[in-house]
Amino acid sequence: IPVEPLWWQSILMVYLLVSMSIIFYLIMSFMQLWKIYTRAKPVKDIETRELVNEIRALLGIKRRIKLVSSQEIDSPCVWGIIHPRVLIPQSSQEWSYEQKVSVFMHELGHVHRYDALSLFIVKISCAVFWFLPPVWWFAKKMARDSEMACDDLIYRLQDKQVQYAEHLLQIANHSTSGSGVVVSMSGDGIAGHSEIYQRIMAIL
């Protein structure tokens, strides 16, 4: 039985509506992060900048890294493909030297692996093939595996694994994990088998 054109138009409209909604969400997320970056202040601490350059050389990163701090974020993050930027919270001034090593080793690991580019392609794929559940499963798994892979880089620094796990827990204590589970050091520690829990256990 031939299908009337009206059905095809309706299906196409639903497809475009969902795809454009996902793309719009990505654009708004980018704009929000860009606003935070424009209001952030460059890190002028010489010791911190030298540490970033040392880790950058250790990982073989040739691109220039821009390091800024902001009071609008609770945990460090990195973004940018050609010109990577590392955003750290303003509270990072209270971090110890070992904690800075752990944080920058992980964040620069994303730069070393070009995770920003690969995850961007995955997000665009989700917008195009949103009707395929395996695409969403792959996107979630890839994001989790990229975090685990950056955690593994800490093994390049001998005898730093336990300290890194402790610092990861301290940072997560003031934010939420990737799965939306709040990490708390009170009571039973980490609630459930959240992604942050899996990362710490893998390191240990």
N, C-alpha and C positions, 0 to 999 in steps of 0.2 A: 504494500500500500504506500503510495507516494506521500511523503511528509510535506505538509504545507509550509511555505517560506516563513510564515509567522513563527513557527517553532524554532527554526534555525536562527532567526533574528533574536528571539528571546534567549536562546542558549548563548549566542555570541555576546549579547548585552551583559548577561550574568558573568561570563568569563572575563570580559573587559573590566567590569565593575570591580571584581575581586582583584584582578591583576593591578589595576590602577590604584586601588586602596593600599595594597602591599607596597608598591613603589612610592606612593605618597608618604607612607609611614617611614620608609627608609630615608626619604628626602628630609622629613621633619627631624628624624634622629640625627642626621648629618648636620642640619642647621643648628640644632641645639648644642651639639658638641663643638661646632665652630664658634658659637657665641661664647661658650665656656673658654675656649682657647684664646679668643681675642681679649677676654678680660683677665686671663692668667698672666702671671708675672714670670719673667725669665729667672731661672735659678742662677744666682751669681756666686754661690759658694764654690770656691776653687777646688776644695777637696772632693766635693760631689761631682763636679764636672770632670775632674781627672779620673775619678773612679769609672764614670760612664765611658770615657775614652779608652780606659784599660780593658773593660769588658767588651767594648766594640772591637778592639784589636784582637782579643781572645777569640771572638766568634767570627772574625774575618769580615766584618761589615765595613764596606767602603763608603756607604752613604753617610752624609752628615746628619747628626741627631740633634733635634731641638728639644731642650729640656725646660719645661715650665711647671710652675706650681699654682694651684688654685684652691680656694677655700670652698668651692662649690662641689667638690668630689670627695668621696670617702676612701676610695681605693685607687691605686695607680692604674693607668690604662695607656694604650699606645694606638695611634692611628696614623694613616698616611702611607702611601705606597712609594712615591718618588722621593718625597721629603718627609720622612718619619718624624713624628712628634711624640714625646713621652710626657704625659701629664701625671703629676704626683700631687697628693693632697698637701695643703699647707702644713698640716701636722707632721709631715715628714722631717721637719727640722728637729724633732725630738727622737728620730730614729737613731739607733746605734749604727756603727760602721758595718757590722755583720748583717743587720737587717737591710741596709741599703744595698749591700752586695747581693743579697737574695732577691730583692725586688727588681733591681736593674738587670740581673742575670735572666730573670723570667721575661721581663718586658722586652728586652733587646732580643730575646729568643724569638719573639713574634716577628721582629724586624728581619732577623736572620733567615727565617723560614718563609718570608713573604706571606704571612697569614692574612694580612689585610687584603691582598689581591685575591687569594683563593676563597676567603669567606665572602668577599664582594660578589664573586662569580656565583657562589652557592646561593646567595640571597636573590640575585637576579633570576637564577634557575627556579627558585621557589615562587617567584612572581609569575614566571611563564608557565610552570608546570604545577601550579598550586593544587590541582585536582588529583595529583598522584601522591598518595600517602608515603610511598618509599622515599620520595624526594625530601619530605620534611624529616623523616627518620634519619636520612643520610646527613642532612644539614645539622641536626642536633648532635649526631655522633661525631661529625667532623669538627664542630666547635669544641666538644669535650676532649677529643683526641689532640687537638692543637694545644690545649692547656696542659694536658699530660706530657706532651712532647717537650714543651718549654720547661716543665718541671724537671724533666730528665736531664736538662743541660746542667743542673746544679752538680751533677756527678763529675763535671770537669774541674770542680773545686773540691779538693780532697777533704773528707771529714766535715762537710758542711750540710749533710742531709738532714740531720736531726734539728739543727738550728733553723734551717729553711722551713721545715714543717712547723716549728714553733712560731716563726714569723708569719707564715701563711695563716695560721690560726688566729694570731693577734690581729691581723688586718681584717680577716673575715669576721671577727667578733664585732666590728663596727659597721658591717654592711650585710648584704644578703648574698647567698651563693647563686650560681647560675640557674639553679632550679627553683629559686624563690624561697628556699628554706633559710630561715634566720639562724645564724650560727652563734651559739652562746657558750660561754665557758662555765656557766652555772649549771647545777643539776647534773644531768647525764652527759653534759658536754655538747656534742653535735647531735642535733635531732635527726633521726632517720639516716638513711643512706644517701645523703645529698652528694652532689658532685664534689664539693669541697672536702667532704669526708673521704671519698674515693681517692682524691688527689693526695691527701695527707697519708693515707694508708699505703698508697703506692710508693710514695717517697720513703716511708719508713721500712 
